[in-house]
Amino acid sequence: EIYSPPRITKAATVLPSLGITAGAAMDLTTVDENGVPWDFSLAERRGKAEHLVRTTKPDLLVGSPMCVAFSPWQRLNKLKSRDPAKYDKMKQDAMVHLAFVCRLYRIQVEEGRLFLHEHPAQASSWSEGCVNEVLELEGVETVVMDQCMLGQEDEYGNPVKKPTQWMSNSQCILSELSTRCQGRGGRCSRGHGDEWHTPC
């Protein structure tokens, strides 16, 4: 996992029945063997992470880079902000991260392994050149899913739709992630205990 606290790696450790060997989770909240956080704004950290990917050769690399700078709300905030330079700096940092994770995806594809990339469906990152270059690689496709269909809920147990787009060179993974909510009028089509249609 990259740009993510332990999620898949944690599940692999806690649920050995999954048959997944846990790898590394590289994120600001995690550290390397020397106790140094994975701060990918630093070229040295990016270089070490790439070396780790090339040497450990993970079967699957899961990426979830920062998405705040690519959100529609942030673009609106820039128009209203008295300090657009702050937004530009945040966007620049986010682009460094996005370009780096796309580089790692290319390594996975070129070396015959798998990757999975996640970002909100409305994020402007999907139109960035580095993402489009990955999409042009053989076998790479995208799907959109609604997270409510896989159990996403708010603190009150209500389903949260959150349309999310996924990019991968694994058709098996994409087929499992292509579920859309069929609910209408703000109601969710996911079965949920005694409440079949709850607000989404």
QUIQUI-V425324 format. One record per run of one state. SS is the DSSP state (a for helix, b for strand, c for the rest). FROM is the first residue (numbers start at 1). LEN is the number of residues. Records with the same first field share a line. If there is no record, write none. Layout:
BEGIN
SS: FROM-LEN, FROM-LEN
END
This chain:
BEGIN
c: 1-1, 3-5, 15-1, 19-7, 27-4, 32-5, 38-5, 57-3, 64-4, 71-1, 81-3, 111-3, 121-3, 128-1, 136-5, 151-2, 154-5, 160-3, 169-2, 177-10, 188-11, 200-1
b: 2-1, 26-1, 31-1, 37-1, 60-4, 114-7, 141-6, 153-1, 159-1, 163-6, 187-1, 199-1
a: 8-7, 16-3, 43-14, 68-3, 72-9, 84-27, 124-4, 129-7, 147-4, 171-6
END
